[in-house]
Amino acid sequence: MARPTAAAQRSVLSIALVTVLNFASYSTWTLLNKWQFTLYSLKFSVLLTSYQMLFVGLVSYFVLLLQNQVKVPSRATLKRIIPLGMVRAADIGFGNAALRLLSVALQQIIKSTIPVYVCVLSAVVLHKVPSPKVWATLIPVVGGVVLASWGELSASWLGIFMAVVSCFARAGKAIINDLLLHASSDEERLSAVQIMSFESPLSGCILFFVSLVCETPTIIAWLEQEDRASVSTIVLFNSVCGVLMFLNQWSYISIIKQTSSVTCQVLMNLKMVTLIVISVGMFSTVLEPIHIVGIVVAAGGCTLYALVCSMEDSAAKLALKASPENHPDAALCAAYNSQLVARRMEIV
């Protein structure tokens, strides 16, 4: 058997390092957010999320400045950036709000249903209907989530509702990201970091105004407490969370570029399971055997979903290449499901 070349070894090492960075950044970001809500009894998650998003925008702009890729968006691009900022704000804002009310384990389990929402939005908004095979792969995803969350639905219906809204928003974000990354003209087409530099500050501003409306009394009450943590501590803590959020998005994009959507989905499933295991130890979350079975079924369903989507996309491209005049655009619908969009961009 031939020995792997130096280039192949470097590629494997690069994938391994980026994967570790993705695991570490996402897990640490999620656990730190849950930790600050629990340890410091912070009840203004929207304001904290707003600060984190603004910080991500600052980091993204600094990276673009170093790469000399700062770009002024066109009017057509702004028409997509604005709704992207809104769904991104809903995604992270509702996600962190749910994290304050739910266990990390249950929140991660609900997140595994994102492919369902992407298929629904693709059919309703883009009129790109996934094939029956794709819909069939969603059955173990939904069934696994039901098993994994069995007995926990009484914990907080509000938290579950917020987590589901976050999933819907993330599905919408993935679709808009795909449209921006693959715009028809160079003027409208943006890189991943450029998208982050535009939508993160916009999302942060939206969340800031929402916080002023909804959380002002809570913030004032917290500031009047004598035994609270210092403001500088909270700012530093959430600055670290902002850096972790940026690293997570960047590392996810790198994984997608260097592997495939199926490999990426397997890694993301492993990340979900790892995070659940860590949260069980940190926050004393109780998992029964039925929950463990549900997690395994849902993770397997997500992997099967990515595999079927990848196979359909490859077949569609081959058919289009062989006979483009007889191949309708509808045959490319598989490219709009979440994992194929994820191959092009990121799902945080």
For each residue, the residues with C-beta under 8 A, 3 or more apart:
1:
2:
3:
4: 8 9 12
5: 8 9
6: 9 10
7: 10 11
8: 4 5 11 12
9: 4 5 6 12 13
10: 6 7 13 14
11: 7 8 14 15 258
12: 4 8 9 15 16
13: 9 10 16 17
14: 10 11 17 18 258
15: 11 12 18 19 255 258 259
16: 12 13 19 20
17: 13 14 20 21
18: 14 15 21 22 251 254 255 258
19: 15 16 22 23 251 255 267
20: 16 17 23 24
21: 17 18 24 25 247 251
22: 18 19 25 26 248 251 252 255 267 271
23: 19 20 26 27 270 271 274
24: 20 21 27 28
25: 21 22 28 29 244 245 247 248 251
26: 22 23 29 30 244 248 271 275 348
27: 23 24 30 31 271 274 275 278
28: 24 25 31 32 244
29: 25 26 32 33 241 244 245 248
30: 26 27 33 34 99 104 108 275
31: 27 28 34 35 104 275 278 279 282
32: 28 29 35 36 237 240 241 244
33: 29 30 36 37 45 48 96 99 241
34: 30 31 37 38 99 100 104 279 283
35: 31 32 38 39 282
36: 32 33 39 40 42 48 234 237 238
37: 33 34 40 41 42 43 45 99 100
38: 34 35 41 283
39: 35 36
40: 36 37 228 229 234
41: 37 38
42: 36 37 45 48 222 234
43: 37 100 215 218 222
44: 47 48 211 215 218 219 222
45: 33 37 42 48 49 93 96 97 99 100
46: 49 50 93 96 97 207 210 211 214 215
47: 44 50 51 207 208 211 215 219
48: 33 36 42 44 45 51 52 96 234 238 241
49: 45 46 52 53 92 93 96 207
50: 46 47 53 54 93 204 205 207 208 210 211
51: 47 48 54 55 204 235 238 239 242
52: 48 49 55 56 92 204 238 241 242 245
53: 49 50 56 57 88 89 92 200 201 203 204 207 242 245
54: 50 51 57 58 200 201 204 205 208 242
55: 51 52 58 59 238 239 241 242 243 245
56: 52 53 59 60 196 200 204 242 245 246 249
57: 53 54 60 61 196 197 200 201 204
58: 54 55 61 62 201 242
59: 55 56 62 63 242 243 246
60: 56 57 63 64 193 194 196 197 200 246
61: 57 58 64 65 70 197
62: 58 59 65 66
63: 59 60 66 67 193
64: 60 61 67 68 69 70 71 193 194 197
65: 61 62 68 70
66: 62 63
67: 63 64 193
68: 64 65
69: 64 191 193 194
70: 61 64 65 197
71: 64 190 194
72:
73: 77 78 81 190 198
74: 77 78 187 188
75: 78 79
76: 79 80 183 187 188
77: 73 74 80 81 180 183 187 188 190 198
78: 73 74 75 81 82
79: 75 76 82 83
80: 76 77 83 84 176 179 180
81: 73 77 78 84 85 180 195 198 199 202
82: 78 79 85 86 202
83: 79 80 86 87 172 176
84: 80 81 87 88 173 176 177 180 195 198 199 202
85: 81 82 88 89 198 199 202 203 206
86: 82 83 89 90 203 206
87: 83 84 90 91 169 170 172 173 176
88: 53 84 85 91 92 169 173 199 200 202 203
89: 53 85 86 92 93 169 202 203 204 206 207 210
90: 86 87 93 94 165 166 168 169
91: 87 88 94 95 166 169 170 173 348
92: 49 52 53 88 89 95 96 166 203 207 348
93: 45 46 49 50 89 90 96 97 166 203 207 210
94: 90 91 97 98 162 163 165 166 169
95: 91 92 98 99 107 162 163 166 170
96: 33 45 46 48 49 92 93 99 100
97: 45 46 93 94 100 101 159 162
98: 94 95 101 102 107 110 159 160 162 163 166
99: 30 33 34 37 45 95 96 102 104 107
100: 34 37 43 45 96 97 159
101: 97 98 155 156 158 159 162
102: 98 99 106 107 110 155 156 159 160 163
103: 106 107 152 155 279 283 285
104: 30 31 34 99 107 108 275 276 279 282 283 285
105: 108 109 276 279 280 285 287 291
106: 102 103 109 110 149 152 155 159 160 163
107: 95 98 99 102 103 104 110 111 159 163
108: 30 104 105 111 112 272 275 276 279
109: 105 106 112 145 148 149 272 276 294 295 298
110: 98 102 106 107 113 145 149 160 163 164 167
111: 107 108 114 163 166 167 170 272
112: 108 109 141 144 145 269 272 298 299 302
113: 110 116 117 141 142 145 164 167 298
114: 111 117 118 167 170 171 338 347
115: 118 119 137 138 141 302 305 337 338 339
116: 113 119 120 138 141 142
117: 113 114 120 121 167 168 170 171 338
118: 114 115 121 122 171 174 175 336 337 338 341
119: 115 116 122 123 130 134 135 138 337 338
120: 116 117 123 124 171
121: 117 118 124 125 126 168 171 172 175
122: 118 119 125 126 128 129 130 175 333 336 337
123: 119 120 126 127 128 129 130
124: 120 121 127
125: 121 122 172 175
126: 121 122 123 175 336
127: 123 124
128: 122 123 330 332 333 336
129: 122 123 330 333
130: 119 122 123 134 135 333 334 337
131: 134 135 312 333 334
132: 135 136
133: 136 137 308 312
134: 119 130 131 137 138 305 308 309 312 334 337
135: 119 130 131 132 138
136: 132 133 139
137: 115 133 134 140 141 301 304 305 308
138: 115 116 119 134 135 141 142 301 305
139: 136 142 143 301
140: 137 143 144 297 298 300 301 304
141: 112 113 115 116 137 138 144 145 298 301 302 305
142: 113 116 138 139 145 146 301
143: 139 140 146 147 294 297 298 301
144: 112 140 141 147 148 293 294 295 296 297 298 299 300 301
145: 109 110 112 113 141 142 148 149 294 298
146: 142 143 149 150 294
147: 143 144 150 290 291 293 294 297 298
148: 109 144 145 290 291 292 293 294 295 297 298
149: 106 109 110 145 146 152 153 291 294
150: 146 147 153 288 290 291 294
151: 154 288 290 291
152: 103 106 149 155
153: 149 150 157 160
154: 151
155: 101 102 103 106 152 159 160
156: 101 102 159 160
157: 153 160 161
158: 101 161 162
159: 97 98 100 101 102 106 107 155 156 162 163
160: 98 102 106 110 153 155 156 157 163 164
161: 157 158 164 165
162: 94 95 97 98 101 158 159 165 166
163: 94 95 98 102 106 107 110 111 159 160 166 167
164: 110 113 160 161 167 168
165: 90 94 161 162 168 169
166: 90 91 92 93 94 95 98 111 162 163 169 170
167: 110 111 113 114 117 163 164 170 171
168: 90 117 121 164 165 171 172
169: 87 88 89 90 91 94 165 166 172 173
170: 87 91 95 111 114 117 166 167 173 174 347 348
171: 114 117 118 120 121 167 168 174 175 338
172: 83 87 121 125 168 169 175 176
173: 84 87 88 91 169 170 176 177
174: 118 170 171 177 178 338 341 342 345 347
175: 118 121 122 125 126 171 172 178 179 336 341
176: 80 83 84 87 172 173 179 180
177: 84 173 174 180 181 192 195 341 344 345 346
178: 174 175 181 182 336 341 344 345
179: 80 175 176 182 183
180: 77 80 81 84 176 177 183 188 189 190 195
181: 177 178 189 190 191 192 195 344 345
182: 178 179 189 344
183: 76 77 179 180 188 189 190
184: 188
185: 188 189
186: 189
187: 74 76 77
188: 74 76 77 180 183 184 185
189: 180 181 182 183 185 186
190: 71 73 77 180 181 183 194 195 198
191: 69 181 194 195
192: 177 181 195 196 249 250 253 345 346
193: 60 63 64 67 69 196 197 250
194: 60 64 69 71 190 191 197 198
195: 81 84 177 180 181 190 191 192 198 199 345
196: 56 57 60 192 193 199 200 246 249
197: 57 60 61 64 70 193 194 200 201
198: 73 77 81 84 85 190 194 195 201 202
199: 81 84 85 88 195 196 202 203
200: 53 54 56 57 60 88 196 197 203 204
201: 53 54 57 58 197 198 204 205
202: 81 82 84 85 88 89 198 199 205 206
203: 53 85 86 88 89 92 93 199 200 206 207
204: 50 51 52 53 54 56 57 89 200 201 207 208
205: 50 54 201 202 208 209
206: 85 86 89 202 203 209 210
207: 46 47 49 50 53 89 92 93 203 204 210 211
208: 47 50 54 204 205 211 212
209: 205 206 212 213
210: 46 50 89 93 206 207 213 214
211: 44 46 47 50 207 208 214 215 216 219
212: 208 209 215 216
213: 209 210 216
214: 46 210 211
215: 43 44 46 47 211 212 218 219
216: 211 212 213 219 220
217: 220 221
218: 43 44 215 221 222
219: 44 47 211 215 216 222 223
220: 216 217 223 224
221: 217 218 224 225
222: 42 43 44 218 219 225 228
223: 219 220 228
224: 220 221
225: 221 222 228
226:
227:
228: 40 222 223 225
229: 40 233 234
230: 233 234
231: 234 235
232: 235 236
233: 229 230 236 237
234: 36 40 42 48 229 230 231 237 238
235: 51 231 232 238 239
236: 232 233 239 240
237: 32 36 233 234 240 241
238: 36 48 51 52 55 234 235 241 242
239: 51 55 235 236 242 243
240: 32 236 237 243 244
241: 29 32 33 48 52 55 237 238 244 245
242: 51 52 53 54 55 56 58 59 238 239 245 246
243: 55 59 239 240 246 247
244: 25 26 28 29 32 240 241 247 248
245: 25 29 52 53 55 56 241 242 248 249 348
246: 56 59 60 196 242 243 249 250
247: 21 25 243 244 250 251
248: 22 25 26 29 244 245 251 252 348
249: 56 192 196 245 246 252 253 346 348
250: 192 193 246 247 253 254
251: 18 19 21 22 25 247 248 254 255
252: 22 248 249 255 256 264 342 346 347 348
253: 192 249 250 256 257 345 346
254: 18 250 251 257 258
255: 15 18 19 22 251 252 258 259 263 264 267
256: 252 253 259 261 264 342 343 344 345 346
257: 253 254
258: 11 14 15 18 254 255
259: 15 255 256 263 264 267
260: 263 264 310 343
261: 256 264 265 306 309 310 339 340 342 343
262: 265 266 303 306 307 310 339
263: 255 259 260 266 267
264: 252 255 256 259 260 261 267 268 306 339 342 343
265: 261 262 268 269 302 303 305 306 339 342
266: 262 263 269 270 303 306
267: 19 22 255 259 263 264 270 271
268: 264 265 271 272 302 347
269: 112 265 266 272 273 299 300 302 303
270: 23 266 267 273 274
271: 22 23 26 27 267 268 274 275
272: 108 109 111 112 268 269 275 276 295 299
273: 269 270 276 277 295 299
274: 23 27 270 271 277 278
275: 26 27 30 31 104 108 271 272 278 279
276: 104 105 108 109 272 273 279 280 285 287 295
277: 273 274 280 281
278: 27 31 274 275 281 282
279: 31 34 103 104 105 108 275 276 282 283 285
280: 105 276 277 283 284 285 286 287
281: 277 278 284
282: 31 35 104 278 279
283: 34 38 103 104 279 280
284: 280 281
285: 103 104 105 276 279 280
286: 280
287: 105 276 280 291 292
288: 150 151 291 292
289: 292 293
290: 147 148 150 151 293 294
291: 105 147 148 149 150 151 287 288 294 295
292: 148 287 288 289 295 296
293: 144 147 148 289 290 296 297
294: 109 143 144 145 146 147 148 149 150 290 291 297 298
295: 109 144 148 272 273 276 291 292 298 299
296: 144 292 293 299 300
297: 140 143 144 147 148 293 294 300 301
298: 109 112 113 140 141 143 144 145 147 148 294 295 301 302
299: 112 144 269 272 273 295 296 302 303
300: 140 144 269 296 297 303 304
301: 137 138 139 140 141 142 143 144 297 298 304 305
302: 112 115 141 265 268 269 298 299 305 306 339
303: 262 265 266 269 299 300 306 307
304: 137 140 300 301 307 308
305: 115 134 137 138 141 265 301 302 308 309 337 339
306: 261 262 264 265 266 302 303 309 310 339
307: 262 303 304 310 311
308: 133 134 137 304 305 311 312
309: 134 261 305 306 312 313 334 337 339 340
310: 260 261 262 306 307 313 314 339 340
311: 307 308 314 315
312: 131 133 134 308 309 315 316 334
313: 309 310 316 317 332 334 335 340
314: 310 311 317 318
315: 311 312 318 319
316: 312 313 319 320 327 331 332 334 335
317: 313 314 320 321
318: 314 315 321 322
319: 315 316 322 323 327 331
320: 316 317 323 324 327 331 332
321: 317 318 324
322: 318 319
323: 319 320 326 327
324: 320 321 327
325:
326: 323
327: 316 319 320 323 324 331
328: 331
329: 332
330: 128 129 333
331: 316 319 320 327 328
332: 128 313 316 320 329 335 336
333: 122 128 129 130 131 330 336
334: 130 131 134 309 312 313 316 337 340
335: 313 316 332 340 341
336: 118 122 126 128 175 178 332 333 340 341
337: 115 118 119 122 130 134 305 309 334 340 341
338: 114 115 117 118 119 171 174 341 342 347
339: 115 261 262 264 265 302 305 306 309 310 342 343
340: 261 309 310 313 334 335 336 337 343 344
341: 118 174 175 177 178 335 336 337 338 344 345 347
342: 174 252 256 261 264 265 338 339 345 346 347
343: 256 260 261 264 339 340
344: 177 178 181 182 256 340 341
345: 174 177 178 181 192 195 253 256 341 342
346: 177 192 249 252 253 256 342
347: 114 170 174 252 268 338 341 342
348: 26 91 92 170 245 248 249 252
